[in-house]
Amino acid sequence: MPIINNNIPDNRFPYAFFFAAIIIRLSGFGTSAIWYDEAISRFRAGLPLINLITDFSFFQKLNIWELVLRPFSHSSLWILRLPSFICSIASLYVAWLLMETLKFTKKQQIIAWLPLITLPGLIWMAQDARYYSAISMLYMLGLLASLTRRIWLLVLVSILLGYIHPVGMVYSIAYWCIFFIDSLQLKKLWLLLIVGLAWFPRLWDFHDAANPVSESLSTVKTFWINNFDLYFIFKQTLLAISADTLRSRFAVIVLAIVTIVIFMALFKMRERSVRTISMATILPLIGMLIISIIWQPIYFYRTAQPFIPVLCLLVGLIINPNKRWYSWILPTFGIIILIVAIGNWDPTSRGGRLDDAAEFIKNNWQEGDILYYGSGTAALPFDYYLNGKPSYIIDAKLNLNITWPGIPFPSARLEDLEFSRAWVIFPQEPQIDSNDMTRLNSYTSNGTLIWRNETIHFAPIMVWLVNSDNFKFNQ
């Protein structure tokens, strides 16, 4: 049964909005420094194929996204991020197809396009070499397939989502729920068996990887998971929308108020299109929250980003300003949030300006200098800029979350190395063993702090310059 909206739809392709989105996403595209997750994806994409199949990468083996990046693993950062940009633009096209399928009016399309084009969180996704824009594109494509009853496309997209990231399974289950609720074709439940069989190797990988990762997360509060409560959920959702351009508690409170207003508006609306997009927005959130509560927190701003485009569609459907003054409350809040977020958006700050620190090291490099890293989270991003310089990593059994097997740095104790000066680089990462952190702090006790960064998506990294004449290690 088709989804019906009594308003007159606008079937013209929105070229102006589409090209505006491309221009905005290209603005500052290559200016942000590489960060650890991008660096590990780049490193693994260049590994022999057998390693991609046998080694774990973020809870799984054979990450499809690493195969996508494989041709670009030795290219510039701009080229490395290009697949994500393409997925972001493709997701906008799928969003338009969803608007057509759901019979959006011209006004509804305009309201939906404004955040789709300008939200910093979506620009962030487009300019990041990670897979979240691909998850977003595939999720909306799966939603479109469920609404148009394209069964085998639905199955294919589900399999791909499962092999990009475990959270892709949560998104896939969401649009399968929508498919069965909307179509009532319970005889098609056997299709889930096909998806489940295709996912089985991935679920087994996840089981194997979960124990050490779960143990590390349950015993250590990382820099981005503190207390998993209602405030944390709203804060992470705000980060997904605004990309750290709205940091104040007041912004979180405003988002909570807007959420309440949205739910009040939804209770008064009976259109199937509104119900469908509401489920597409809420179901992934519920799925991730359930897993976060009964097992380990998986809901944070990066896993939330893929459903933000669907949230934009929901906003387009429910905002209907008219002559009544209170009908302007929601759009007024929305416009204020959008203006402040856009005004604070700085694409260069996303990578913590790590490239500036690397450039400083290059400009002040002397004969006899070495690089000494305290974890892979520091080593791989800096190596992108400082490749070829003598580099070592701390000889410790580093946590799987912060140092992957096979990274190309010899491990050593700093006191066993010969150097004139050592650039000691390590993050203030809770997942570094306390004894190893004590050793790193001892190495730098007589050193000079050159640089320290602050950003939301990795622990603060410090660069110390240690002169061999002043080097003193306390056992």
ZAFIMAR-277382 format. One record per residue (C-alpha): residue number from 1; x, y, z. Coordinates in nm, 2 decimals, always signed. Last residue first. Example, Ala and Ser with C-alpha at 12.3 -4.5 7.8 and 13.67 -1.06 7.14 Angstrom:
<2,<+1.37,-0.11,+0.71>>
<1,<+1.23,-0.45,+0.78>>
! end
This chain:
<475,<+6.26,+0.31,+3.80>>
<474,<+6.33,+0.68,+3.77>>
<473,<+6.45,+0.77,+3.43>>
<472,<+6.66,+1.08,+3.38>>
<471,<+6.72,+1.27,+3.06>>
<470,<+6.88,+1.61,+3.11>>
<469,<+7.18,+1.55,+2.88>>
<468,<+6.97,+1.34,+2.65>>
<467,<+6.73,+1.63,+2.59>>
<466,<+6.36,+1.55,+2.60>>
<465,<+6.11,+1.74,+2.39>>
<464,<+5.75,+1.66,+2.49>>
<463,<+5.45,+1.64,+2.26>>
<462,<+5.12,+1.58,+2.44>>
<461,<+4.80,+1.42,+2.30>>
<460,<+4.46,+1.48,+2.45>>
<459,<+4.23,+1.18,+2.42>>
<458,<+4.05,+1.14,+2.09>>
<457,<+3.72,+1.25,+1.95>>
<456,<+3.64,+1.57,+2.13>>
<455,<+3.95,+1.77,+2.08>>
<454,<+4.23,+1.92,+2.30>>
<453,<+4.59,+1.94,+2.19>>
<452,<+4.92,+1.97,+2.38>>
<451,<+5.24,+2.10,+2.24>>
<450,<+5.60,+2.16,+2.33>>
<449,<+5.62,+2.04,+2.69>>
<448,<+5.99,+2.06,+2.78>>
<447,<+6.16,+1.76,+2.93>>
<446,<+6.28,+1.70,+3.29>>
<445,<+5.99,+1.48,+3.39>>
<444,<+5.94,+1.36,+3.04>>
<443,<+6.07,+1.01,+3.08>>
<442,<+5.91,+0.98,+3.42>>
<441,<+5.57,+1.07,+3.28>>
<440,<+5.62,+0.80,+3.02>>
<439,<+5.71,+0.55,+3.29>>
<438,<+5.41,+0.64,+3.50>>
<437,<+5.19,+0.60,+3.20>>
<436,<+5.34,+0.25,+3.14>>
<435,<+5.27,+0.16,+3.51>>
<434,<+4.91,+0.30,+3.48>>
<433,<+4.84,+0.09,+3.17>>
<432,<+4.73,+0.31,+2.88>>
<431,<+4.35,+0.29,+2.86>>
<430,<+4.31,+0.61,+3.05>>
<429,<+4.47,+0.80,+2.76>>
<428,<+4.66,+1.12,+2.82>>
<427,<+4.81,+1.07,+2.47>>
<426,<+5.18,+1.02,+2.39>>
<425,<+5.46,+1.19,+2.20>>
<424,<+5.82,+1.19,+2.32>>
<423,<+6.03,+1.39,+2.08>>
<422,<+6.37,+1.26,+2.19>>
<421,<+6.70,+1.46,+2.17>>
<420,<+7.05,+1.35,+2.13>>
<419,<+6.96,+0.99,+2.10>>
<418,<+7.08,+0.64,+2.18>>
<417,<+6.80,+0.41,+2.29>>
<416,<+6.79,+0.18,+2.60>>
<415,<+6.65,+0.44,+2.83>>
<414,<+6.37,+0.50,+2.59>>
<413,<+6.26,+0.14,+2.62>>
<412,<+6.19,-0.02,+2.29>>
<411,<+5.93,-0.12,+2.04>>
<410,<+6.00,-0.11,+1.67>>
<409,<+5.74,+0.09,+1.47>>
<408,<+5.54,-0.04,+1.17>>
<407,<+5.21,-0.12,+1.33>>
<406,<+5.16,-0.49,+1.32>>
<405,<+4.90,-0.54,+1.59>>
<404,<+4.68,-0.24,+1.66>>
<403,<+4.75,+0.01,+1.94>>
<402,<+4.48,+0.21,+2.12>>
<401,<+4.18,-0.02,+2.15>>
<400,<+4.39,-0.33,+2.16>>
<399,<+4.55,-0.21,+2.48>>
<398,<+4.93,-0.19,+2.47>>
<397,<+5.15,-0.47,+2.60>>
<396,<+5.45,-0.25,+2.65>>
<395,<+5.77,-0.16,+2.48>>
<394,<+5.70,+0.20,+2.40>>
<393,<+5.70,+0.29,+2.03>>
<392,<+6.00,+0.39,+1.82>>
<391,<+6.06,+0.62,+1.53>>
<390,<+6.36,+0.73,+1.33>>
<389,<+6.22,+0.98,+1.07>>
<388,<+6.09,+0.83,+0.74>>
<387,<+5.73,+0.93,+0.79>>
<386,<+5.68,+1.25,+0.99>>
<385,<+5.35,+1.37,+0.85>>
<384,<+5.16,+1.04,+0.83>>
<383,<+5.38,+0.91,+1.11>>
<382,<+5.21,+1.17,+1.34>>
<381,<+4.87,+1.01,+1.28>>
<380,<+5.00,+0.65,+1.33>>
<379,<+5.22,+0.71,+1.64>>
<378,<+4.98,+0.90,+1.86>>
<377,<+4.69,+0.66,+1.87>>
<376,<+4.94,+0.38,+1.83>>
<375,<+5.06,+0.45,+2.18>>
<374,<+5.34,+0.61,+2.39>>
<373,<+5.55,+0.72,+2.09>>
<372,<+5.92,+0.80,+2.07>>
<371,<+6.05,+1.01,+1.78>>
<370,<+6.42,+1.04,+1.75>>
<369,<+6.67,+1.33,+1.71>>
<368,<+7.04,+1.27,+1.65>>
<367,<+7.07,+1.54,+1.38>>
<366,<+6.82,+1.81,+1.45>>
<365,<+6.45,+1.86,+1.37>>
<364,<+6.31,+2.20,+1.45>>
<363,<+6.11,+2.27,+1.13>>
<362,<+5.99,+1.91,+1.11>>
<361,<+5.88,+1.90,+1.48>>
<360,<+5.69,+2.23,+1.43>>
<359,<+5.53,+2.08,+1.12>>
<358,<+5.42,+1.78,+1.32>>
<357,<+5.26,+2.01,+1.58>>
<356,<+5.08,+2.21,+1.32>>
<355,<+4.96,+1.88,+1.16>>
<354,<+4.80,+1.78,+1.49>>
<353,<+4.57,+2.07,+1.46>>
<352,<+4.31,+1.88,+1.68>>
<351,<+4.19,+1.69,+1.38>>
<350,<+3.85,+1.87,+1.37>>
<349,<+4.00,+2.21,+1.43>>
<348,<+4.06,+2.28,+1.06>>
<347,<+3.69,+2.23,+0.97>>
<346,<+3.59,+2.53,+1.18>>
<345,<+3.22,+2.55,+1.26>>
<344,<+3.13,+2.81,+1.52>>
<343,<+2.91,+3.03,+1.30>>
<342,<+2.74,+2.72,+1.15>>
<341,<+2.65,+2.59,+1.49>>
<340,<+2.52,+2.93,+1.61>>
<339,<+2.31,+2.97,+1.30>>
<338,<+2.17,+2.62,+1.31>>
<337,<+2.08,+2.63,+1.68>>
<336,<+1.91,+2.96,+1.63>>
<335,<+1.72,+2.84,+1.33>>
<334,<+1.60,+2.52,+1.51>>
<333,<+1.49,+2.71,+1.81>>
<332,<+1.29,+2.94,+1.59>>
<331,<+1.15,+2.65,+1.39>>
<330,<+1.03,+2.48,+1.70>>
<329,<+0.86,+2.79,+1.86>>
<328,<+0.71,+2.92,+1.53>>
<327,<+0.38,+2.71,+1.57>>
<326,<+0.34,+2.89,+1.90>>
<325,<+0.25,+3.22,+1.72>>
<324,<-0.04,+3.09,+1.52>>
<323,<-0.02,+3.23,+1.17>>
<322,<+0.15,+2.92,+1.03>>
<321,<+0.48,+2.73,+1.08>>
<320,<+0.46,+2.36,+0.99>>
<319,<+0.76,+2.18,+1.12>>
<318,<+0.67,+1.81,+1.14>>
<317,<+0.77,+1.68,+0.80>>
<316,<+1.09,+1.87,+0.74>>
<315,<+1.21,+1.79,+1.09>>
<314,<+1.15,+1.42,+1.02>>
<313,<+1.36,+1.46,+0.71>>
<312,<+1.64,+1.62,+0.91>>
<311,<+1.62,+1.33,+1.16>>
<310,<+1.67,+1.09,+0.86>>
<309,<+1.99,+1.29,+0.78>>
<308,<+2.10,+1.25,+1.15>>
<307,<+2.07,+0.87,+1.15>>
<306,<+2.43,+0.81,+1.05>>
<305,<+2.57,+1.05,+1.31>>
<304,<+2.46,+0.85,+1.61>>
<303,<+2.74,+0.60,+1.60>>
<302,<+2.99,+0.89,+1.58>>
<301,<+2.82,+1.09,+1.86>>
<300,<+2.80,+0.81,+2.12>>
<299,<+2.59,+0.50,+2.17>>
<298,<+2.80,+0.19,+2.20>>
<297,<+2.80,+0.18,+2.58>>
<296,<+2.86,-0.17,+2.70>>
<295,<+2.62,-0.46,+2.78>>
<294,<+2.26,-0.42,+2.90>>
<293,<+2.24,-0.04,+2.89>>
<292,<+2.45,+0.03,+2.58>>
<291,<+2.28,-0.25,+2.39>>
<290,<+1.94,-0.11,+2.48>>
<289,<+2.06,+0.24,+2.39>>
<288,<+2.19,+0.13,+2.05>>
<287,<+1.86,-0.03,+1.96>>
<286,<+1.65,+0.26,+2.09>>
<285,<+1.85,+0.51,+1.88>>
<284,<+1.83,+0.29,+1.57>>
<283,<+1.45,+0.27,+1.63>>
<282,<+1.39,+0.64,+1.68>>
<281,<+1.48,+0.80,+1.35>>
<280,<+1.35,+0.54,+1.12>>
<279,<+1.04,+0.50,+1.34>>
<278,<+0.97,+0.87,+1.31>>
<277,<+1.03,+0.85,+0.94>>
<276,<+0.76,+0.59,+0.91>>
<275,<+0.51,+0.76,+1.14>>
<274,<+0.55,+1.09,+0.96>>
<273,<+0.49,+0.92,+0.63>>
<272,<+0.20,+0.73,+0.77>>
<271,<+0.02,+1.05,+0.85>>
<270,<-0.14,+1.07,+1.20>>
<269,<+0.01,+1.38,+1.36>>
<268,<-0.08,+1.50,+1.70>>
<267,<+0.15,+1.26,+1.89>>
<266,<+0.43,+1.36,+1.66>>
<265,<+0.41,+1.73,+1.76>>
<264,<+0.44,+1.64,+2.13>>
<263,<+0.74,+1.43,+2.04>>
<262,<+0.90,+1.71,+1.85>>
<261,<+0.84,+1.96,+2.14>>
<260,<+1.00,+1.72,+2.39>>
<259,<+1.30,+1.68,+2.16>>
<258,<+1.33,+2.06,+2.12>>
<257,<+1.33,+2.09,+2.50>>
<256,<+1.61,+1.83,+2.53>>
<255,<+1.81,+2.01,+2.25>>
<254,<+1.77,+2.34,+2.44>>
<253,<+1.90,+2.17,+2.76>>
<252,<+2.20,+2.04,+2.57>>
<251,<+2.27,+2.39,+2.43>>
<250,<+2.25,+2.53,+2.78>>
<249,<+2.51,+2.28,+2.90>>
<248,<+2.75,+2.45,+2.66>>
<247,<+2.95,+2.29,+2.38>>
<246,<+2.77,+2.38,+2.06>>
<245,<+3.02,+2.37,+1.78>>
<244,<+3.13,+2.02,+1.88>>
<243,<+3.02,+1.85,+1.56>>
<242,<+2.67,+2.01,+1.57>>
<241,<+2.43,+1.72,+1.50>>
<240,<+2.64,+1.43,+1.63>>
<239,<+2.77,+1.64,+1.91>>
<238,<+2.41,+1.72,+2.01>>
<237,<+2.33,+1.35,+2.01>>
<236,<+2.63,+1.29,+2.23>>
<235,<+2.52,+1.55,+2.48>>
<234,<+2.16,+1.42,+2.48>>
<233,<+2.27,+1.07,+2.56>>
<232,<+2.53,+1.19,+2.82>>
<231,<+2.25,+1.39,+2.99>>
<230,<+2.03,+1.09,+3.00>>
<229,<+2.29,+0.87,+3.16>>
<228,<+2.60,+0.68,+3.07>>
<227,<+2.85,+0.83,+3.31>>
<226,<+3.18,+0.89,+3.15>>
<225,<+3.24,+0.76,+2.80>>
<224,<+3.44,+1.00,+2.58>>
<223,<+3.77,+1.01,+2.77>>
<222,<+3.76,+0.64,+2.86>>
<221,<+3.64,+0.52,+3.19>>
<220,<+3.84,+0.20,+3.25>>
<219,<+3.74,-0.14,+3.39>>
<218,<+3.43,-0.20,+3.18>>
<217,<+3.58,-0.06,+2.86>>
<216,<+3.89,-0.28,+2.89>>
<215,<+3.70,-0.59,+2.97>>
<214,<+3.45,-0.53,+2.69>>
<213,<+3.74,-0.49,+2.44>>
<212,<+3.91,-0.81,+2.56>>
<211,<+3.58,-1.01,+2.56>>
<210,<+3.42,-0.86,+2.25>>
<209,<+3.67,-0.95,+1.99>>
<208,<+3.59,-1.32,+1.97>>
<207,<+3.21,-1.26,+1.99>>
<206,<+3.23,-0.98,+1.73>>
<205,<+3.42,-1.22,+1.50>>
<204,<+3.15,-1.47,+1.55>>
<203,<+2.88,-1.21,+1.47>>
<202,<+3.07,-1.12,+1.15>>
<201,<+3.10,-1.48,+1.04>>
<200,<+2.72,-1.52,+1.11>>
<199,<+2.62,-1.21,+0.92>>
<198,<+2.55,-1.38,+0.59>>
<197,<+2.35,-1.65,+0.77>>
<196,<+2.15,-1.38,+0.95>>
<195,<+2.08,-1.20,+0.63>>
<194,<+1.96,-1.51,+0.46>>
<193,<+1.75,-1.60,+0.77>>
<192,<+1.61,-1.25,+0.77>>
<191,<+1.47,-1.32,+0.43>>
<190,<+1.26,-1.60,+0.58>>
<189,<+1.05,-1.34,+0.75>>
<188,<+0.90,-1.27,+0.41>>
<187,<+0.57,-1.45,+0.50>>
<186,<+0.52,-1.17,+0.76>>
<185,<+0.44,-0.93,+0.47>>
<184,<+0.26,-0.67,+0.69>>
<183,<+0.40,-0.41,+0.45>>
<182,<+0.45,-0.12,+0.69>>
<181,<+0.52,-0.31,+1.01>>
<180,<+0.73,-0.57,+0.83>>
<179,<+0.94,-0.31,+0.64>>
<178,<+0.97,-0.07,+0.94>>
<177,<+1.11,-0.35,+1.15>>
<176,<+1.35,-0.44,+0.86>>
<175,<+1.45,-0.07,+0.86>>
<174,<+1.56,-0.08,+1.23>>
<173,<+1.73,-0.42,+1.20>>
<172,<+1.96,-0.27,+0.94>>
<171,<+2.05,+0.02,+1.17>>
<170,<+2.14,-0.21,+1.45>>
<169,<+2.34,-0.43,+1.21>>
<168,<+2.53,-0.12,+1.10>>
<167,<+2.65,-0.09,+1.46>>
<166,<+2.87,-0.38,+1.40>>
<165,<+3.06,-0.19,+1.13>>
<164,<+3.11,-0.22,+0.75>>
<163,<+3.03,-0.59,+0.72>>
<162,<+2.69,-0.57,+0.88>>
<161,<+2.59,-0.27,+0.66>>
<160,<+2.69,-0.46,+0.35>>
<159,<+2.47,-0.75,+0.44>>
<158,<+2.18,-0.53,+0.52>>
<157,<+2.22,-0.34,+0.19>>
<156,<+2.21,-0.67,+0.00>>
<155,<+1.89,-0.79,+0.17>>
<154,<+1.70,-0.47,+0.12>>
<153,<+1.81,-0.46,-0.25>>
<152,<+1.68,-0.82,-0.27>>
<151,<+1.34,-0.71,-0.13>>
<150,<+1.27,-0.39,-0.33>>
<149,<+0.94,-0.32,-0.15>>
<148,<+0.94,+0.05,-0.22>>
<147,<+0.92,+0.15,+0.14>>
<146,<+1.18,-0.12,+0.25>>
<145,<+1.41,-0.03,-0.04>>
<144,<+1.40,+0.34,+0.06>>
<143,<+1.48,+0.25,+0.42>>
<142,<+1.77,+0.03,+0.30>>
<141,<+1.90,+0.32,+0.09>>
<140,<+1.86,+0.55,+0.40>>
<139,<+2.07,+0.31,+0.60>>
<138,<+2.32,+0.26,+0.32>>
<137,<+2.39,+0.63,+0.29>>
<136,<+2.42,+0.67,+0.66>>
<135,<+2.65,+0.37,+0.70>>
<134,<+2.86,+0.51,+0.41>>
<133,<+2.88,+0.85,+0.58>>
<132,<+2.99,+0.67,+0.90>>
<131,<+3.28,+0.48,+0.73>>
<130,<+3.58,+0.69,+0.83>>
<129,<+3.78,+0.92,+0.60>>
<128,<+3.62,+1.23,+0.75>>
<127,<+3.51,+1.53,+0.54>>
<126,<+3.16,+1.40,+0.46>>
<125,<+3.10,+1.30,+0.82>>
<124,<+3.21,+1.65,+0.95>>
<123,<+2.98,+1.82,+0.69>>
<122,<+2.69,+1.60,+0.84>>
<121,<+2.78,+1.71,+1.19>>
<120,<+2.82,+2.07,+1.09>>
<119,<+2.46,+2.09,+0.97>>
<118,<+2.44,+2.30,+0.66>>
<117,<+2.30,+2.10,+0.36>>
<116,<+2.08,+1.85,+0.54>>
<115,<+1.98,+2.12,+0.79>>
<114,<+1.83,+2.34,+0.51>>
<113,<+1.71,+2.05,+0.29>>
<112,<+1.44,+1.94,+0.53>>
<111,<+1.28,+2.28,+0.55>>
<110,<+1.29,+2.32,+0.17>>
<109,<+1.15,+1.97,+0.12>>
<108,<+0.86,+2.03,+0.36>>
<107,<+0.78,+2.36,+0.19>>
<106,<+0.78,+2.20,-0.16>>
<105,<+0.55,+1.92,-0.03>>
<104,<+0.70,+1.58,+0.06>>
<103,<+0.53,+1.29,-0.11>>
<102,<+0.70,+1.01,+0.10>>
<101,<+0.85,+0.85,-0.21>>
<100,<+0.97,+1.18,-0.34>>
<99,<+1.12,+1.28,+0.00>>
<98,<+1.29,+0.93,+0.02>>
<97,<+1.43,+0.99,-0.33>>
<96,<+1.57,+1.33,-0.21>>
<95,<+1.73,+1.15,+0.09>>
<94,<+1.88,+0.90,-0.15>>
<93,<+2.04,+1.19,-0.34>>
<92,<+2.17,+1.34,-0.02>>
<91,<+2.31,+1.00,+0.07>>
<90,<+2.50,+1.00,-0.26>>
<89,<+2.66,+1.33,-0.16>>
<88,<+2.78,+1.18,+0.17>>
<87,<+2.89,+0.86,+0.01>>
<86,<+3.10,+1.06,-0.24>>
<85,<+3.26,+1.26,+0.05>>
<84,<+3.34,+0.93,+0.24>>
<83,<+3.51,+0.80,-0.08>>
<82,<+3.71,+1.12,-0.11>>
<81,<+3.86,+1.12,+0.23>>
<80,<+4.17,+0.93,+0.13>>
<79,<+4.21,+1.16,-0.17>>
<78,<+4.24,+1.47,+0.05>>
<77,<+4.46,+1.28,+0.29>>
<76,<+4.71,+1.22,+0.01>>
<75,<+4.74,+0.88,-0.15>>
<74,<+4.91,+0.56,-0.01>>
<73,<+4.60,+0.40,+0.11>>
<72,<+4.39,+0.53,-0.18>>
<71,<+4.33,+0.20,-0.37>>
<70,<+4.26,+0.02,-0.04>>
<69,<+4.00,+0.27,+0.09>>
<68,<+3.71,+0.07,-0.04>>
<67,<+3.87,-0.25,+0.09>>
<66,<+3.91,-0.08,+0.43>>
<65,<+3.54,+0.00,+0.42>>
<64,<+3.45,-0.36,+0.37>>
<63,<+3.60,-0.45,+0.71>>
<62,<+3.74,-0.80,+0.67>>
<61,<+3.77,-0.89,+1.03>>
<60,<+3.56,-0.74,+1.31>>
<59,<+3.55,-0.56,+1.65>>
<58,<+3.72,-0.24,+1.53>>
<57,<+3.97,-0.42,+1.30>>
<56,<+4.07,-0.77,+1.39>>
<55,<+4.33,-0.95,+1.18>>
<54,<+4.25,-1.26,+0.96>>
<53,<+4.08,-1.11,+0.66>>
<52,<+4.25,-0.78,+0.64>>
<51,<+4.58,-0.95,+0.71>>
<50,<+4.53,-1.19,+0.41>>
<49,<+4.47,-0.88,+0.19>>
<48,<+4.82,-0.75,+0.25>>
<47,<+4.81,-0.43,+0.45>>
<46,<+4.75,-0.09,+0.28>>
<45,<+4.39,-0.06,+0.39>>
<44,<+4.51,-0.13,+0.75>>
<43,<+4.73,+0.18,+0.76>>
<42,<+4.47,+0.41,+0.60>>
<41,<+4.20,+0.28,+0.84>>
<40,<+4.44,+0.32,+1.13>>
<39,<+4.52,+0.68,+1.03>>
<38,<+4.16,+0.78,+0.99>>
<37,<+4.08,+0.64,+1.33>>
<36,<+4.39,+0.81,+1.48>>
<35,<+4.34,+1.16,+1.34>>
<34,<+4.45,+1.33,+1.01>>
<33,<+4.47,+1.70,+1.03>>
<32,<+4.18,+1.91,+0.90>>
<31,<+4.24,+2.13,+0.60>>
<30,<+4.16,+1.88,+0.33>>
<29,<+3.79,+1.95,+0.28>>
<28,<+3.79,+2.31,+0.40>>
<27,<+3.50,+2.39,+0.18>>
<26,<+3.43,+2.07,-0.02>>
<25,<+3.12,+1.99,+0.20>>
<24,<+2.98,+2.34,+0.15>>
<23,<+3.03,+2.33,-0.23>>
<22,<+2.86,+1.99,-0.26>>
<21,<+2.57,+2.09,-0.04>>
<20,<+2.51,+2.40,-0.24>>
<19,<+2.51,+2.18,-0.55>>
<18,<+2.23,+1.97,-0.42>>
<17,<+2.03,+2.26,-0.28>>
<16,<+2.04,+2.44,-0.62>>
<15,<+1.97,+2.13,-0.82>>
<14,<+1.66,+2.04,-0.62>>
<13,<+1.51,+1.78,-0.86>>
<12,<+1.16,+1.87,-0.94>>
<11,<+0.89,+1.64,-0.81>>
<10,<+0.72,+1.89,-0.56>>
<9,<+0.44,+1.71,-0.38>>
<8,<+0.08,+1.83,-0.35>>
<7,<-0.04,+1.78,+0.00>>
<6,<-0.27,+1.48,+0.08>>
<5,<+0.03,+1.26,+0.18>>
<4,<+0.01,+0.89,+0.09>>
<3,<+0.24,+0.60,+0.15>>
<2,<+0.16,+0.33,-0.10>>
<1,<+0.00,+0.00,+0.00>>
! end
